[in-house]
Amino acid sequence: MMTTMKTEMVFFDVETAAAPSPSDTDRQWHMLEFGAILVCPRRLVELSSYSTFIRPDDLSAVSTRFASSPTHAAAFAEAPSFADVADDIFALLDGRVWAGHNIRRFDCHRVHDAFAAAGRPAPEPAGVVDSLAVLGRLFGRRAGDLKMATLATYFGIGKQTHRSLDDARMNLEVLKHCAAVLLLESSLPGVLGGEDNNGDGAVTRRRAAQHFAGNVFNRSMSSTAPKPNTLQMAFARAAASPSSTKVTAAATPAAAAVQKVNGRSGKRDSTGKLVAATPTTSGGGGPRARRPVATTTPFSMILRHSRAIVR
């Protein structure tokens, strides 16, 4: 049978009872209640709901929790069989994204077993969202454990009733609360970061990523490293500049330092300025014209002059 994709998600829960069996491998489960809500996945609001008691073939399989109430005992005696409601349940589940708490290990199998026992094809999901697995990876064990009752108490939602429709609605509210906490933490990971959880793999985020994010935040808020001043930046630019004049002789102290610039001699004062040029003669005895001496201030002169100013 071809499954048609439907836009709503279905949160569902089943209540079951295990009939006595000679061994655990031969255990037979009886579905006693089915409850579901259709939810808009974009707005996370309930659109409609469905719930029903289901009369098992063997009424002795009704759990003490249900049979202890005279009202519930009478309701089970008059409840429809699974075959009577199979069409309704199929229409709710087939082609939709299934959502629930621990449904991959339990509820999905109970649904398929019930349809197989009724000789009917089972509905197929468009996808499965198991909140137990999702919260184990992302939310962690902040509440103590990941049981629905524990999570509901942690968020102050209420007490779990272990009724199918109530549990489906509680599941949706728990996911909303967890998602809100994770969204807030992601906005300020260094301040609202989640707890580290050891040993079970159910952590809010990988410790290394959290540590890195926290360090970045702390550095940006409380770093005390001094910023380089303007003089230091000028020195750095001068040292890195390819046009800086290379000093080939050790600087002599004070006012009449002699430097070799482009292979020629010239007197420079303490600031590095050229103050006189040594004349040279040509072969005819007269002064020989010279090319202008480069006036680029050597880096060592800048450094010495700055030290003198500081003193």
C-alpha positions in Angstrom: 0.0 0.0 0.0 1.4 3.4 -1.0 1.8 5.8 1.9 0.7 9.4 1.3 2.8 12.1 3.1 0.7 14.2 5.4 1.7 17.6 6.9 0.8 17.1 10.5 2.9 15.3 13.1 1.2 12.8 15.4 2.3 12.5 19.0 1.0 9.2 20.4 1.2 6.9 23.3 0.0 3.4 24.1 -0.8 1.8 27.4 -0.3 -2.0 27.4 -0.3 -5.0 29.6 1.8 -8.1 29.3 -0.1 -11.4 29.5 1.5 -14.2 31.5 3.8 -16.4 29.5 6.2 -19.3 30.1 9.2 -17.2 29.0 10.0 -13.6 28.4 10.6 -14.4 24.7 7.1 -15.6 24.4 5.5 -12.6 26.1 2.3 -11.3 24.5 1.4 -7.7 24.8 -2.2 -6.5 24.9 -2.9 -2.9 23.9 -5.3 -1.3 26.4 -5.4 2.3 25.4 -4.3 4.4 22.4 -4.1 8.2 22.5 -2.8 10.7 19.9 -2.7 14.4 19.0 -2.2 15.9 15.6 0.3 18.8 15.8 1.3 21.5 13.4 5.1 21.1 13.1 5.7 24.8 12.3 3.7 26.2 15.3 3.7 23.2 17.7 0.0 23.6 18.4 -2.5 20.8 18.9 -4.9 20.5 16.0 -7.0 17.6 17.0 -6.9 14.6 19.4 -8.1 11.0 19.6 -8.2 8.4 22.4 -9.8 5.1 23.1 -9.8 2.2 25.5 -9.2 -1.1 23.8 -10.8 -4.3 25.1 -8.2 -7.1 25.1 -9.2 -10.7 24.2 -8.4 -11.7 27.8 -9.8 -9.2 30.3 -7.5 -10.6 32.9 -4.7 -8.9 31.1 -6.1 -5.5 32.2 -3.5 -4.1 34.6 -4.3 -3.5 38.3 -3.9 0.2 37.6 -7.0 0.2 35.4 -9.0 -2.6 37.0 -8.7 -1.0 40.4 -11.2 1.7 39.4 -14.8 0.4 39.0 -15.4 3.0 36.3 -12.4 1.9 34.3 -13.2 -1.8 34.8 -16.7 -1.2 33.3 -15.2 0.9 30.5 -12.8 -1.9 29.5 -15.7 -4.4 29.4 -17.6 -2.2 27.0 -14.6 -0.8 25.0 -14.1 -1.7 21.3 -11.6 -4.3 20.3 -8.5 -3.3 18.4 -10.1 -4.5 15.1 -13.0 -2.1 15.7 -10.7 1.0 15.9 -7.9 -0.2 13.6 -9.1 2.0 10.7 -9.1 5.1 12.9 -5.7 4.4 14.2 -4.3 3.7 10.7 -5.7 7.0 9.4 -4.0 8.9 12.2 -0.6 7.2 11.9 -0.1 6.3 8.3 2.1 8.7 6.3 2.7 11.1 9.2 5.8 11.8 11.2 5.5 9.8 14.5 6.6 11.4 17.7 6.7 10.1 21.2 8.8 9.2 24.2 10.7 5.9 23.8 8.5 5.0 20.9 11.2 3.4 18.8 11.8 0.6 21.4 8.3 0.2 22.6 5.2 1.9 21.2 6.1 1.4 17.5 6.5 -2.3 18.1 3.2 -2.6 20.0 1.3 -0.9 17.1 2.8 -3.2 14.5 2.1 -6.2 16.7 -1.6 -5.2 17.2 -2.1 -4.7 13.4 -0.4 -8.1 12.7 -2.6 -9.8 15.3 -5.7 -8.3 13.6 -4.5 -9.5 10.2 -4.2 -5.9 8.9 -1.4 -4.0 7.2 0.4 -1.8 9.7 0.7 2.0 9.1 4.0 3.3 8.1 5.6 6.6 9.3 7.1 9.3 7.1 9.7 9.7 9.9 10.1 9.1 13.6 11.0 11.6 16.3 11.8 9.8 19.6 12.0 12.4 22.2 14.0 10.1 24.5 16.8 9.8 22.0 16.6 13.5 21.0 16.8 14.8 24.6 19.5 12.2 25.4 21.7 13.8 22.8 20.9 17.4 23.3 19.4 18.1 26.7 21.3 15.6 28.8 20.5 14.5 32.3 19.9 17.8 33.9 16.6 16.6 35.3 18.2 13.5 36.8 17.0 11.1 34.2 15.1 11.2 31.0 11.8 9.6 32.2 8.7 11.6 31.2 7.6 11.9 34.8 11.0 13.3 35.9 11.1 15.8 33.1 7.6 17.0 33.8 8.4 17.5 37.4 11.6 19.4 36.5 9.7 21.9 34.4 6.8 22.1 36.7 4.4 20.8 34.1 2.5 18.5 36.4 2.3 14.8 37.4 2.3 12.1 34.8 -1.0 10.2 34.7 0.1 7.3 32.5 -2.9 7.8 30.4 -2.3 7.8 26.6 -3.7 11.2 25.6 -2.4 13.0 28.7 1.1 11.5 28.1 1.1 12.6 24.4 0.2 16.2 25.4 2.8 16.2 28.2 5.4 14.9 25.7 4.8 18.0 23.5 5.1 20.4 26.4 8.3 18.8 27.6 9.9 19.2 24.2 8.8 22.9 24.0 10.5 23.6 27.4 13.7 21.7 26.5 13.9 23.5 23.1 13.5 26.9 24.8 16.3 26.1 27.2 18.6 25.0 24.5 17.8 28.0 22.4 18.6 30.4 25.2 21.9 28.6 26.0 23.0 28.8 22.3 22.7 32.5 22.4 25.1 32.9 25.4 27.1 29.7 25.6 29.6 31.1 28.1 26.9 32.3 30.5 24.0 29.9 30.1 26.0 26.8 29.2 24.6 23.4 29.9 25.9 21.0 32.5 28.6 18.5 31.7 27.4 14.9 32.0 30.0 12.1 32.5 29.8 8.5 31.5 26.5 8.2 29.7 27.1 10.1 26.5 24.0 12.2 27.1 25.5 15.6 27.1 24.2 19.0 26.2 27.1 19.6 23.8 30.6 18.2 23.4 32.8 19.3 26.2 35.5 20.6 23.9 33.2 22.8 21.9 31.7 24.2 25.1 35.1 24.8 26.6 36.2 26.6 23.4 33.1 28.8 23.3 33.5 29.7 27.0 37.1 30.6 26.5 36.3 32.9 23.6 33.6 34.6 25.5 35.8 35.1 28.6 38.6 36.4 26.6 36.4 38.9 24.8 34.9 40.1 28.1 37.8 40.1 30.5 41.0 40.2 28.6 43.6 42.4 30.3 46.4 42.2 27.6 47.6 45.7 26.8 47.0 47.0 23.3 50.1 48.2 21.4 50.6 51.9 21.5 51.1 54.1 18.4 54.9 54.1 18.8 55.1 50.4 18.9 52.9 50.1 15.9 55.2 52.5 14.0 58.2 50.5 14.9 56.6 47.3 13.7 55.6 48.9 10.4 59.1 50.3 9.9 60.7 46.9 10.7 58.4 45.1 8.3 58.6 47.7 5.5 60.7 46.4 2.5 61.9 50.0 1.8 63.5 50.4 5.2 67.2 51.2 5.0 69.4 48.3 6.1 71.9 49.3 8.8 75.3 47.8 8.0 77.4 49.2 10.8 76.8 49.5 14.6 75.4 52.8 15.6 77.9 55.1 17.4 76.5 57.2 20.3 75.4 60.8 20.2 75.4 63.6 17.7 77.8 62.9 14.9 77.1 59.3 14.0 78.6 58.2 10.7 76.6 55.7 8.7 77.3 53.8 5.5 74.3 54.6 3.2 74.4 53.0 -0.3 78.2 52.6 0.1 78.8 56.3 0.7 79.8 58.2 3.9 77.8 61.0 5.4 77.4 62.7 8.8 74.0 62.4 10.5 72.8 64.0 13.7 71.0 62.3 16.6 67.8 62.2 14.6 69.4 60.6 11.7 69.3 63.6 9.4 72.2 64.1 6.9 74.1 67.3 8.0 77.1 67.2 5.7 78.5 65.3 2.8 82.2 64.5 2.4 83.3 66.1 -0.9 85.3 64.0 -3.3 87.4 65.1 -6.2 87.4 63.9 -9.7 90.5 63.2 -11.7 90.6 66.9 -12.9 90.9 68.2 -9.4 87.5 69.9 -9.3 84.6 68.8 -7.2 82.7 65.9 -8.7 79.0 66.0 -8.9 77.3 63.4 -6.7 74.0 61.8 -6.7 71.8 62.9 -3.9 72.3 60.8 -0.8 69.2 58.9 0.3 67.5 60.6 3.2 65.5 57.6 4.4 65.8 57.6 8.2 67.3 54.3 9.4 65.2 52.3 11.9 68.0 52.3 14.5 68.0 56.1 14.5 64.3 56.1 15.1 64.7 53.7 18.0 67.6 55.7 19.6 65.7 59.0 19.2 62.6 57.6 20.8 64.7 56.3 23.7 66.2 59.8 24.2 62.7 61.3 24.2 61.5 58.8 26.8 64.5 59.6 29.1 
